[in-house]
């Protein structure tokens, strides 16, 4: 999830918006790729950033906010015996890391819906 927004009700110069515009809140999400199987040692799926399309745009979509059912915890994955770089902070780690573990152990609900 990158941003939650709502389209304006009035355009520039007080022109009405198209009647087909949604009136509810929307969310822009970036899509990740999910591994086929969970890891053998931790039973968590690995998710990878989607590769940019030929035009350089990262795959994403605008969806109704009501379509989002739960959040998830992503744990940056670097590899065995490799420390997280000191430049990774909570505000930028989703942009800097390319591979994550999808934590299905964060709550009972996450376990039931992810596993």
MOPAC internal coordinates of N, CA, C and O (Angstrom, degrees):
PM7 1SCF
backbone

  N    0.0000 0     0.00 0     0.00 0    0    0    0
  C    1.4501 1     0.00 0     0.00 0    1    0    0
  C    1.5221 1   108.03 1     0.00 0    2    1    0
  O    1.2310 1   120.58 1   -56.06 1    3    2    1
  N    1.2983 1   116.49 1   123.94 1    3    2    1
  C    1.4640 1   119.75 1  -178.74 1    5    3    2
  C    1.5242 1   112.20 1  -105.60 1    6    5    3
  O    1.2310 1   120.10 1   142.49 1    7    6    5
  N    1.3332 1   117.42 1   -37.51 1    7    6    5
  C    1.4632 1   119.58 1  -177.67 1    9    7    6
  C    1.5293 1   109.73 1  -158.54 1   10    9    7
  O    1.2310 1   121.07 1   -33.43 1   11   10    9
  N    1.3348 1   115.55 1   146.57 1   11   10    9
  C    1.4665 1   123.00 1   172.48 1   13   11   10
  C    1.5196 1   106.30 1  -111.76 1   14   13   11
  O    1.2310 1   120.44 1   -46.37 1   15   14   13
  N    1.3212 1   116.77 1   133.63 1   15   14   13
  C    1.4606 1   119.50 1  -176.90 1   17   15   14
  C    1.5259 1   110.75 1  -152.33 1   18   17   15
  O    1.2310 1   121.27 1    -9.86 1   19   18   17
  N    1.3056 1   115.18 1   170.14 1   19   18   17
  C    1.4548 1   122.89 1   175.83 1   21   19   18
  C    1.5207 1   107.22 1  -135.16 1   22   21   19
  O    1.2310 1   120.30 1   -43.37 1   23   22   21
  N    1.3079 1   117.03 1   136.63 1   23   22   21
  C    1.4650 1   120.25 1   179.23 1   25   23   22
  C    1.5234 1   109.86 1   -69.68 1   26   25   23
  O    1.2310 1   120.24 1   -31.18 1   27   26   25
  N    1.3304 1   117.15 1   148.82 1   27   26   25
  C    1.4644 1   119.21 1  -178.45 1   29   27   26
  C    1.5308 1   111.67 1   -67.45 1   30   29   27
  O    1.2310 1   121.35 1   -23.79 1   31   30   29
  N    1.3231 1   115.02 1   156.21 1   31   30   29
  C    1.4635 1   120.38 1   178.47 1   33   31   30
  C    1.5217 1   111.47 1   -90.11 1   34   33   31
  O    1.2310 1   120.91 1   160.33 1   35   34   33
  N    1.3311 1   115.86 1   -19.67 1   35   34   33
  C    1.4564 1   121.56 1   179.94 1   37   35   34
  C    1.5221 1   107.57 1  -135.42 1   38   37   35
  O    1.2310 1   120.86 1   -41.98 1   39   38   37
  N    1.3327 1   115.95 1   138.02 1   39   38   37
  C    1.4514 1   120.45 1   178.30 1   41   39   38
  C    1.5237 1   110.80 1   -91.57 1   42   41   39
  O    1.2310 1   121.41 1     0.37 1   43   42   41
  N    1.3026 1   114.91 1  -179.63 1   43   42   41
  C    1.4625 1   121.96 1   177.52 1   45   43   42
  C    1.5338 1   109.87 1   -53.00 1   46   45   43
  O    1.2310 1   120.58 1   -37.01 1   47   46   45
  N    1.2889 1   116.50 1   142.99 1   47   46   45
  C    1.4663 1   123.20 1  -179.97 1   49   47   46
  C    1.5330 1   111.62 1    62.89 1   50   49   47
  O    1.2310 1   120.17 1  -154.16 1   51   50   49
  N    1.3203 1   117.27 1    25.84 1   51   50   49
  C    1.4674 1   124.25 1   174.43 1   53   51   50
  C    1.5283 1   113.29 1    61.52 1   54   53   51
  O    1.2310 1   120.81 1  -149.07 1   55   54   53
  N    1.3246 1   116.06 1    30.93 1   55   54   53
  C    1.4578 1   120.31 1   175.47 1   57   55   54
  C    1.5250 1   108.68 1   -80.26 1   58   57   55
  O    1.2310 1   119.65 1   -38.68 1   59   58   57
  N    1.3180 1   118.28 1   141.32 1   59   58   57
  C    1.4653 1   119.71 1   178.91 1   61   59   58
  C    1.5282 1   110.90 1   -70.09 1   62   61   59
  O    1.2310 1   121.25 1   -28.72 1   63   62   61
  N    1.2984 1   115.22 1   151.28 1   63   62   61
  C    1.4690 1   120.38 1   178.18 1   65   63   62
  C    1.5250 1   109.06 1   -79.47 1   66   65   63
  O    1.2310 1   120.15 1   -20.46 1   67   66   65
  N    1.3262 1   117.32 1   159.54 1   67   66   65
  C    1.4736 1   119.32 1   175.94 1   69   67   66
  C    1.5289 1   110.74 1   -59.80 1   70   69   67
  O    1.2310 1   120.48 1   -37.21 1   71   70   69
  N    1.2895 1   116.69 1   142.79 1   71   70   69
  C    1.4685 1   121.30 1  -178.40 1   73   71   70
  C    1.5280 1   112.15 1   -66.19 1   74   73   71
  O    1.2310 1   120.42 1   161.46 1   75   74   73
  N    1.3175 1   116.79 1   -18.54 1   75   74   73
  C    1.4668 1   120.45 1  -179.79 1   77   75   74
  C    1.5235 1   113.01 1   -82.08 1   78   77   75
  O    1.2310 1   119.86 1   170.73 1   79   78   77
  N    1.3339 1   117.88 1    -9.27 1   79   78   77
  C    1.4625 1   120.49 1  -179.91 1   81   79   78
  C    1.5248 1   110.18 1   -66.91 1   82   81   79
  O    1.2310 1   119.90 1   -42.42 1   83   82   81
  N    1.3166 1   117.79 1   137.58 1   83   82   81
  C    1.4699 1   119.60 1   176.18 1   85   83   82
  C    1.5269 1   110.42 1   -67.64 1   86   85   83
  O    1.2310 1   121.09 1   -32.24 1   87   86   85
  N    1.3269 1   115.51 1   147.76 1   87   86   85
  C    1.4653 1   120.62 1   179.79 1   89   87   86
  C    1.5266 1   111.91 1  -103.22 1   90   89   87
  O    1.2310 1   120.21 1   174.81 1   91   90   89
  N    1.3260 1   117.21 1    -5.19 1   91   90   89
  C    1.4614 1   121.30 1  -178.25 1   93   91   90
  C    1.5350 1   110.40 1   -95.30 1   94   93   91
  O    1.2310 1   120.86 1    -7.86 1   95   94   93
  N    1.3276 1   115.95 1   172.14 1   95   94   93
  C    1.4634 1   120.81 1   179.16 1   97   95   94
  C    1.5257 1   110.05 1   -71.41 1   98   97   95
  O    1.2310 1   121.62 1   -33.79 1   99   98   97
  N    1.3347 1   114.50 1   146.21 1   99   98   97
  C    1.4564 1   122.53 1   179.98 1  101   99   98
  C    1.5237 1   109.57 1  -122.69 1  102  101   99
  O    1.2310 1   120.86 1   -17.04 1  103  102  101
  N    1.3201 1   115.96 1   162.96 1  103  102  101
  C    1.4658 1   121.03 1   177.68 1  105  103  102
  C    1.5226 1   108.41 1  -135.70 1  106  105  103
  O    1.2310 1   121.07 1   -39.21 1  107  106  105
  N    1.3366 1   115.56 1   140.79 1  107  106  105
  C    1.4640 1   120.46 1   173.30 1  109  107  106
  C    1.5229 1   107.17 1  -101.34 1  110  109  107
  O    1.2310 1   120.89 1   -57.92 1  111  110  109
  N    1.3201 1   115.90 1   122.08 1  111  110  109
  C    1.4619 1   121.34 1   179.87 1  113  111  110
  C    1.5202 1   109.78 1  -119.70 1  114  113  111
  O    1.2310 1   120.98 1   -36.13 1  115  114  113
  N    1.3219 1   115.74 1   143.87 1  115  114  113
  C    1.4580 1   121.46 1   171.81 1  117  115  114
  C    1.5251 1   106.93 1   -96.20 1  118  117  115
  O    1.2310 1   120.85 1   -40.61 1  119  118  117
  N    1.3266 1   115.98 1   139.39 1  119  118  117
  C    1.4556 1   120.26 1  -178.37 1  121  119  118
  C    1.5243 1   111.13 1   -91.02 1  122  121  119
  O    1.2310 1   121.47 1   -36.79 1  123  122  121
  N    1.3247 1   114.80 1   143.21 1  123  122  121
  C    1.4603 1   123.37 1   175.78 1  125  123  122
  C    1.5237 1   108.10 1  -117.02 1  126  125  123
  O    1.2310 1   120.55 1   -20.23 1  127  126  125
  N    1.3314 1   116.55 1   159.77 1  127  126  125
  C    1.4622 1   121.50 1   175.35 1  129  127  126
  C    1.5194 1   108.68 1   -98.66 1  130  129  127
  O    1.2310 1   120.55 1   -41.92 1  131  130  129
  N    1.3149 1   116.55 1   138.08 1  131  130  129
  C    1.4588 1   123.56 1  -177.19 1  133  131  130
  C    1.5220 1   109.88 1  -104.29 1  134  133  131
  O    1.2310 1   120.68 1   -42.34 1  135  134  133
  N    1.3454 1   116.30 1   137.66 1  135  134  133
  C    1.4660 1   120.03 1   176.76 1  137  135  134
  C    1.5315 1   109.55 1   -65.58 1  138  137  135
  O    1.2310 1   120.98 1   -21.48 1  139  138  137
  N    1.3220 1   115.73 1   158.52 1  139  138  137
  C    1.4677 1   120.91 1  -177.84 1  141  139  138
  C    1.5162 1   113.17 1   -71.41 1  142  141  139
  O    1.2310 1   120.74 1   147.38 1  143  142  141
  N    1.3267 1   116.18 1   -32.62 1  143  142  141
  C    1.4640 1   121.47 1  -176.28 1  145  143  142
  C    1.5145 1   110.07 1  -136.00 1  146  145  143
  O    1.2310 1   120.29 1   -26.96 1  147  146  145
  N    1.3314 1   117.04 1   153.04 1  147  146  145
  C    1.4645 1   118.67 1   174.52 1  149  147  146
  C    1.5310 1   109.97 1   -72.64 1  150  149  147
  O    1.2310 1   121.13 1   -20.02 1  151  150  149
  N    1.3428 1   115.44 1   159.98 1  151  150  149
  C    1.4597 1   120.67 1   178.08 1  153  151  150
  C    1.5157 1   111.83 1   -65.01 1  154  153  151
  O    1.2310 1   120.29 1   -32.77 1  155  154  153
  N    1.3110 1   117.06 1   147.23 1  155  154  153
  C    1.4610 1   120.89 1  -176.25 1  157  155  154
  C    1.5226 1   112.61 1   -71.62 1  158  157  155
  O    1.2310 1   119.38 1   151.51 1  159  158  157
  N    1.3387 1   118.79 1   -28.49 1  159  158  157
  C    1.4611 1   120.90 1  -176.91 1  161  159  158
  C    1.5236 1   113.58 1   -89.47 1  162  161  159
  O    1.2310 1   119.78 1   151.39 1  163  162  161
  N    1.3148 1   118.02 1   -28.61 1  163  162  161
  C    1.4667 1   120.69 1  -173.40 1  165  163  162
  C    1.5218 1   113.87 1  -123.86 1  166  165  163
  O    1.2310 1   119.86 1   172.07 1  167  166  165
  N    1.3224 1   117.87 1    -7.93 1  167  166  165
  C    1.4685 1   123.18 1  -179.64 1  169  167  166
  C    1.5241 1   113.54 1    57.13 1  170  169  167
  O    1.2310 1   120.08 1  -150.24 1  171  170  169
  N    1.3278 1   117.44 1    29.76 1  171  170  169
  C    1.4604 1   121.64 1   175.06 1  173  171  170
  C    1.5227 1   108.90 1  -110.92 1  174  173  171
  O    1.2310 1   121.05 1   -38.51 1  175  174  173
  N    1.3174 1   115.59 1   141.49 1  175  174  173
  C    1.4589 1   120.57 1   175.97 1  177  175  174
  C    1.5300 1   109.80 1   -74.97 1  178  177  175
  O    1.2310 1   120.74 1   -29.20 1  179  178  177
  N    1.3067 1   116.19 1   150.80 1  179  178  177
  C    1.4567 1   122.06 1   174.52 1  181  179  178
  C    1.5260 1   107.06 1   -99.68 1  182  181  179
  O    1.2310 1   120.60 1   -45.81 1  183  182  181
  N    1.3296 1   116.45 1   134.19 1  183  182  181
  C    1.4650 1   120.91 1   175.00 1  185  183  182
  C    1.5245 1   108.19 1  -117.62 1  186  185  183
  O    1.2310 1   121.47 1   -36.74 1  187  186  185
  N    1.3148 1   114.79 1   143.26 1  187  186  185
  C    1.4605 1   122.18 1  -178.26 1  189  187  186
  C    1.5163 1   109.02 1  -121.57 1  190  189  187
  O    1.2310 1   120.69 1   -32.09 1  191  190  189
  N    1.3155 1   116.30 1   147.91 1  191  190  189
  C    1.4597 1   119.84 1   172.26 1  193  191  190
  C    1.5174 1   108.50 1   -62.65 1  194  193  191
  O    1.2310 1   121.14 1   -39.08 1  195  194  193
  N    1.3262 1   115.43 1   140.92 1  195  194  193
  C    1.4650 1   119.43 1   174.89 1  197  195  194
  C    1.5206 1   108.91 1   -72.81 1  198  197  195
  O    1.2310 1   120.86 1   -38.11 1  199  198  197
  N    1.3156 1   115.97 1   141.89 1  199  198  197
  C    1.4670 1   120.73 1   178.46 1  201  199  198
  C    1.5240 1   109.33 1   -70.30 1  202  201  199
  O    1.2310 1   120.15 1   -36.33 1  203  202  201
  N    1.3142 1   117.32 1   143.67 1  203  202  201
  C    1.4703 1   119.54 1   176.37 1  205  203  202
  C    1.5295 1   111.05 1   -59.81 1  206  205  203
  O    1.2310 1   121.23 1   -31.01 1  207  206  205
  N    1.3163 1   115.24 1   148.99 1  207  206  205
  C    1.4563 1   121.08 1   176.60 1  209  207  206
  C    1.5298 1   109.44 1   -71.29 1  210  209  207
  O    1.2310 1   120.12 1    -4.35 1  211  210  209
  N    1.3090 1   117.37 1   175.65 1  211  210  209
  C    1.4650 1   121.53 1  -178.57 1  213  211  210
  C    1.5233 1   112.27 1   -58.03 1  214  213  211
  O    1.2310 1   120.09 1   150.84 1  215  214  213
  N    1.3335 1   117.44 1   -29.16 1  215  214  213
  C    1.4656 1   121.27 1   179.86 1  217  215  214
  C    1.5244 1   112.79 1   -86.90 1  218  217  215
  O    1.2310 1   120.19 1  -175.93 1  219  218  217
  N    1.3466 1   117.25 1     4.07 1  219  218  217
  C    1.4591 1   121.51 1   177.61 1  221  219  218
  C    1.5100 1   114.98 1    89.35 1  222  221  219
  O    1.2310 1   119.80 1   175.97 1  223  222  221
  N    1.3191 1   117.99 1    -4.03 1  223  222  221
  C    1.4641 1   122.00 1  -178.48 1  225  223  222
  C    1.5311 1   109.36 1   -82.82 1  226  225  223
  O    1.2310 1   120.46 1   -46.04 1  227  226  225
  N    1.3268 1   116.72 1   133.96 1  227  226  225
  C    1.4611 1   121.68 1   176.53 1  229  227  226
  C    1.5270 1   108.29 1   -79.77 1  230  229  227
  O    1.2310 1   119.75 1   -46.87 1  231  230  229
  N    1.3563 1   118.08 1   133.13 1  231  230  229
  C    1.4613 1   119.66 1  -178.63 1  233  231  230
  C    1.5257 1   111.97 1   -57.26 1  234  233  231
  O    1.2310 1   121.31 1   -51.07 1  235  234  233
  N    1.3094 1   115.10 1   128.93 1  235  234  233
  C    1.4510 1   122.59 1   178.82 1  237  235  234
  C    1.5125 1   108.93 1  -158.43 1  238  237  235
  O    1.2310 1   121.12 1    -2.57 1  239  238  237
  N    1.3162 1   115.47 1   177.43 1  239  238  237
  C    1.4565 1   119.05 1  -177.06 1  241  239  238
  C    1.5244 1   109.51 1  -157.44 1  242  241  239
  O    1.2310 1   121.38 1   -29.12 1  243  242  241
  N    1.3155 1   114.97 1   150.88 1  243  242  241
  C    1.4581 1   121.23 1   172.53 1  245  243  242
  C    1.5221 1   106.61 1   -97.22 1  246  245  243
  O    1.2310 1   120.88 1   -56.19 1  247  246  245
  N    1.3307 1   115.92 1   123.81 1  247  246  245
  C    1.4665 1   121.65 1  -177.34 1  249  247  246
  C    1.5268 1   109.25 1  -128.25 1  250  249  247
  O    1.2310 1   120.17 1   -23.86 1  251  250  249
  N    1.3324 1   117.28 1   156.14 1  251  250  249
  C    1.4694 1   118.75 1   172.99 1  253  251  250
  C    1.5344 1   109.38 1   -61.78 1  254  253  251
  O    1.2310 1   120.48 1   -40.79 1  255  254  253
  N    1.3031 1   116.69 1   139.21 1  255  254  253
  C    1.4646 1   120.26 1   179.88 1  257  255  254
  C    1.5231 1   110.85 1   -58.55 1  258  257  255
  O    1.2310 1   120.25 1   148.46 1  259  258  257
  N    1.3246 1   117.12 1   -31.54 1  259  258  257
  C    1.4673 1   121.05 1  -179.92 1  261  259  258
  C    1.5262 1   112.33 1   -67.44 1  262  261  259
  O    1.2310 1   119.56 1   166.44 1  263  262  261
  N    1.3473 1   118.44 1   -13.56 1  263  262  261
  C    1.4589 1   121.25 1   178.55 1  265  263  262
  C    1.5254 1   112.05 1   -79.39 1  266  265  263
  O    1.2310 1   120.03 1   167.37 1  267  266  265
  N    1.3181 1   117.55 1   -12.63 1  267  266  265
  C    1.4655 1   121.55 1   179.98 1  269  267  266
  C    1.5266 1   108.30 1   -88.76 1  270  269  267
  O    1.2310 1   120.61 1   -59.21 1  271  270  269
  N    1.3060 1   116.44 1   120.79 1  271  270  269
  C    1.4714 1   121.65 1  -174.45 1  273  271  270
  C    1.5241 1   113.90 1   -97.86 1  274  273  271
  O    1.2310 1   119.94 1   150.21 1  275  274  273
  N    1.3235 1   117.71 1   -29.79 1  275  274  273
  C    1.4597 1   119.84 1  -178.07 1  277  275  274
  C    1.5168 1   109.78 1  -162.21 1  278  277  275
  O    1.2310 1   121.25 1   -19.60 1  279  278  277
  N    1.2960 1   115.21 1   160.40 1  279  278  277
  C    1.4595 1   120.38 1   172.95 1  281  279  278
  C    1.5260 1   107.90 1   -90.42 1  282  281  279
  O    1.2310 1   120.60 1    -8.03 1  283  282  281
  N    1.3068 1   116.45 1   171.97 1  283  282  281
  C    1.4549 1   120.12 1   175.54 1  285  283  282
  C    1.5201 1   108.52 1  -141.75 1  286  285  283
  O    1.2310 1   121.12 1   -21.12 1  287  286  285
  N    1.3101 1   115.47 1   158.88 1  287  286  285
  C    1.4581 1   120.92 1   178.60 1  289  287  286
  C    1.5206 1   108.32 1  -103.60 1  290  289  287
  O    1.2310 1   120.99 1   -56.28 1  291  290  289
  N    1.3277 1   115.71 1   123.72 1  291  290  289
  C    1.4511 1   122.04 1   175.88 1  293  291  290
  C    1.5214 1   108.78 1  -106.46 1  294  293  291
  O    1.2310 1   120.72 1   -50.55 1  295  294  293
  N    1.3252 1   116.23 1   129.45 1  295  294  293
  C    1.4603 1   122.20 1   179.81 1  297  295  294
  C    1.5227 1   107.61 1  -107.91 1  298  297  295
  O    1.2310 1   119.66 1   -61.10 1  299  298  297
  N    1.3307 1   118.26 1   118.90 1  299  298  297
  C    1.4713 1   119.40 1   179.61 1  301  299  298
  C    1.5298 1   110.89 1   -56.06 1  302  301  299
  O    1.2310 1   121.03 1   -43.47 1  303  302  301
  N    1.3080 1   115.63 1   136.53 1  303  302  301
  C    1.4621 1   121.62 1  -177.42 1  305  303  302
  C    1.5261 1   108.46 1  -115.96 1  306  305  303
  O    1.2310 1   120.86 1   -58.64 1  307  306  305
  N    1.3160 1   115.97 1   121.36 1  307  306  305
  C    1.4627 1   120.07 1  -179.13 1  309  307  306
  C    1.5244 1   112.63 1  -111.00 1  310  309  307
  O    1.2310 1   120.04 1   149.29 1  311  310  309
  N    1.2950 1   117.52 1   -30.71 1  311  310  309
  C    1.4612 1   121.16 1  -176.60 1  313  311  310
  C    1.5145 1   109.83 1   125.27 1  314  313  311
  O    1.2310 1   120.46 1   -11.44 1  315  314  313
  N    1.3265 1   116.73 1   168.56 1  315  314  313
  C    1.4589 1   120.07 1  -177.93 1  317  315  314
  C    1.5279 1   112.17 1   -65.35 1  318  317  315
  O    1.2310 1   121.14 1   -43.54 1  319  318  317
  N    1.3086 1   115.43 1   136.46 1  319  318  317
  C    1.4739 1   123.37 1   175.72 1  321  319  318
  C    1.5309 1   113.89 1    59.12 1  322  321  319
  O    1.2310 1   120.32 1  -154.76 1  323  322  321
  N    1.3189 1   116.99 1    25.24 1  323  322  321
  C    1.4653 1   120.87 1   176.73 1  325  323  322
  C    1.5190 1   108.04 1  -115.52 1  326  325  323
  O    1.2310 1   120.25 1   -55.67 1  327  326  325
  N    1.3107 1   117.13 1   124.33 1  327  326  325
  C    1.4651 1   121.98 1  -179.79 1  329  327  326
  C    1.5192 1   110.25 1   -77.90 1  330  329  327
  O    1.2310 1   121.06 1   -25.52 1  331  330  329
  N    1.3181 1   115.58 1   154.48 1  331  330  329
  C    1.4602 1   119.93 1   172.99 1  333  331  330
  C    1.5168 1   108.37 1   -67.40 1  334  333  331
  O    1.2310 1   119.92 1   -42.82 1  335  334  333
  N    1.3097 1   117.76 1   137.18 1  335  334  333
  C    1.4708 1   120.03 1   177.43 1  337  335  334
  C    1.5318 1   111.05 1   -61.12 1  338  337  335
  O    1.2310 1   119.50 1   -35.75 1  339  338  337
  N    1.3180 1   118.56 1   144.25 1  339  338  337
  C    1.4682 1   120.84 1  -178.89 1  341  339  338
  C    1.5282 1   113.21 1   -65.40 1  342  341  339
  O    1.2310 1   120.13 1   164.40 1  343  342  341
  N    1.3145 1   117.35 1   -15.60 1  343  342  341
  C    1.4676 1   119.91 1   178.82 1  345  343  342
  C    1.5233 1   112.05 1   -78.30 1  346  345  343
  O    1.2310 1   119.65 1   166.12 1  347  346  345
  N    1.3319 1   118.26 1   -13.88 1  347  346  345
  C    1.4593 1   121.14 1   179.41 1  349  347  346
  C    1.5207 1   109.12 1   -76.54 1  350  349  347
  O    1.2310 1   121.07 1   -62.50 1  351  350  349
  N    1.3094 1   115.56 1   117.50 1  351  350  349
  C    1.4660 1   123.10 1   177.30 1  353  351  350
  C    1.5251 1   108.09 1  -124.90 1  354  353  351
  O    1.2310 1   120.29 1   -13.20 1  355  354  353
  N    1.3196 1   117.05 1   166.80 1  355  354  353
  C    1.4655 1   120.02 1  -177.64 1  357  355  354
  C    1.5231 1   112.58 1   -59.89 1  358  357  355
  O    1.2310 1   120.00 1   151.55 1  359  358  357
  N    1.3136 1   117.61 1   -28.45 1  359  358  357
  C    1.4683 1   120.05 1  -177.77 1  361  359  358
  C    1.5352 1   113.57 1   -84.99 1  362  361  359
  O    1.2310 1   119.54 1   170.67 1  363  362  361
  N    1.3484 1   118.48 1    -9.33 1  363  362  361
  C    1.4560 1   118.27 1  -176.83 1  365  363  362
  C    1.5305 1   114.92 1  -133.92 1  366  365  363
  O    1.2310 1   119.53 1   176.49 1  367  366  365
  N    1.3193 1   118.50 1    -3.51 1  367  366  365
  C    1.4627 1   120.32 1  -173.37 1  369  367  366
  C    1.5288 1   112.08 1   -64.62 1  370  369  367
  O    1.2310 1   119.44 1   148.06 1  371  370  369
  N    1.3249 1   118.67 1   -31.94 1  371  370  369
  C    1.4684 1   119.73 1   177.96 1  373  371  370
  C    1.5248 1   111.66 1   -67.79 1  374  373  371
  O    1.2310 1   120.35 1   154.39 1  375  374  373
  N    1.3161 1   116.93 1   -25.61 1  375  374  373
  C    1.4607 1   120.93 1   177.06 1  377  375  374
  C    1.5261 1   112.04 1   -84.61 1  378  377  375
  O    1.2310 1   119.75 1   149.53 1  379  378  377
  N    1.3295 1   118.08 1   -30.47 1  379  378  377
  C    1.4618 1   121.51 1  -173.40 1  381  379  378
  C    1.5289 1   114.12 1   -91.66 1  382  381  379
  O    1.2310 1   119.92 1   146.70 1  383  382  381
  N    1.3082 1   117.77 1   -33.30 1  383  382  381
  C    1.4567 1   120.66 1   179.83 1  385  383  382
  C    1.5319 1   109.17 1   -87.72 1  386  385  383
  O    1.2310 1   120.48 1   -29.05 1  387  386  385
  N    1.3096 1   116.69 1   150.95 1  387  386  385
  C    1.4662 1   120.90 1  -178.62 1  389  387  386
  C    1.5198 1   112.67 1  -112.90 1  390  389  387
  O    1.2310 1   120.58 1   172.32 1  391  390  389
  N    1.3240 1   116.51 1    -7.68 1  391  390  389
  C    1.4591 1   120.81 1  -173.63 1  393  391  390
  C    1.5288 1   108.59 1  -141.75 1  394  393  391
  O    1.2310 1   120.25 1   -43.21 1  395  394  393
  N    1.3333 1   117.12 1   136.79 1  395  394  393
  C    1.4645 1   121.82 1  -176.22 1  397  395  394
  C    1.5197 1   110.83 1  -140.36 1  398  397  395
  O    1.2310 1   121.11 1   -24.33 1  399  398  397
  N    1.3224 1   115.49 1   155.67 1  399  398  397
  C    1.4579 1   121.15 1   167.64 1  401  399  398
  C    1.5221 1   107.54 1   -94.39 1  402  401  399
  O    1.2310 1   120.27 1   -45.01 1  403  402  401
  N    1.3230 1   117.09 1   134.99 1  403  402  401
  C    1.4581 1   122.74 1   176.66 1  405  403  402
  C    1.5251 1   107.01 1   -90.46 1  406  405  403
  O    1.2310 1   120.41 1   -72.15 1  407  406  405
  N    1.3315 1   116.82 1   107.85 1  407  406  405
  C    1.4597 1   121.80 1  -171.70 1  409  407  406
  C    1.5224 1   111.37 1   -77.79 1  410  409  407
  O    1.2310 1   120.95 1   -80.49 1  411  410  409
  N    1.3162 1   115.79 1    99.51 1  411  410  409
  C    1.4589 1   120.30 1   176.31 1  413  411  410
  C    1.5311 1   111.71 1   -85.40 1  414  413  411
  O    1.2310 1   119.82 1  -179.45 1  415  414  413
  N    1.3201 1   117.96 1     0.55 1  415  414  413
  C    1.4646 1   121.82 1   179.04 1  417  415  414
  C    1.5279 1   112.14 1   -98.08 1  418  417  415
  O    1.2310 1   119.21 1  -177.80 1  419  418  417
  N    1.3297 1   119.12 1     2.20 1  419  418  417
  C    1.4678 1   121.61 1  -174.45 1  421  419  418
  C    1.5231 1   113.27 1   -69.67 1  422  421  419
  O    1.2310 1   119.72 1   154.61 1  423  422  421
  N    1.3313 1   118.13 1   -25.39 1  423  422  421
  C    1.4654 1   121.43 1   176.87 1  425  423  422
  C    1.5263 1   108.63 1  -160.59 1  426  425  423
  O    1.2310 1   120.63 1   -15.17 1  427  426  425
  N    1.3197 1   116.40 1   164.83 1  427  426  425
  C    1.4657 1   119.54 1   177.30 1  429  427  426
  C    1.5224 1   110.84 1   -62.75 1  430  429  427
  O    1.2310 1   120.76 1   141.13 1  431  430  429
  N    1.3309 1   116.15 1   -38.87 1  431  430  429
  C    1.4630 1   120.17 1  -179.58 1  433  431  430
  C    1.5376 1   110.25 1   -64.59 1  434  433  431
  O    1.2310 1   120.36 1   135.92 1  435  434  433
  N    1.3337 1   116.92 1   -44.08 1  435  434  433
  C    1.4722 1   119.83 1   177.86 1  437  435  434
  C    1.5166 1   110.29 1   -61.35 1  438  437  435
  O    1.2310 1   120.09 1   137.90 1  439  438  437
  N    1.3052 1   117.43 1   -42.10 1  439  438  437
  C    1.4726 1   120.46 1   179.65 1  441  439  438
  C    1.5254 1   110.65 1   -60.99 1  442  441  439
  O    1.2310 1   120.59 1   136.03 1  443  442  441
  N    1.3222 1   116.48 1   -43.97 1  443  442  441
  C    1.4555 1   120.99 1  -177.32 1  445  443  442
  C    1.5288 1   112.11 1   -69.64 1  446  445  443
  O    1.2310 1   119.59 1   146.97 1  447  446  445
  N    1.3088 1   118.39 1   -33.03 1  447  446  445
  C    1.4635 1   120.00 1  -175.79 1  449  447  446
  C    1.5250 1   113.28 1   -93.26 1  450  449  447
  O    1.2310 1   119.72 1   152.55 1  451  450  449
  N    1.3179 1   118.14 1   -27.45 1  451  450  449
  C    1.4630 1   120.71 1  -178.61 1  453  451  450
  C    1.5140 1   110.78 1   -92.12 1  454  453  451
  O    1.2310 1   120.36 1   136.82 1  455  454  453
  N    1.3128 1   116.92 1   -43.18 1  455  454  453
  C    1.4483 1   120.68 1  -175.73 1  457  455  454
  C    1.5058 1   108.36 1   -79.28 1  458  457  455
  O    1.2310 1   120.10 1   180.00 1  459  458  457

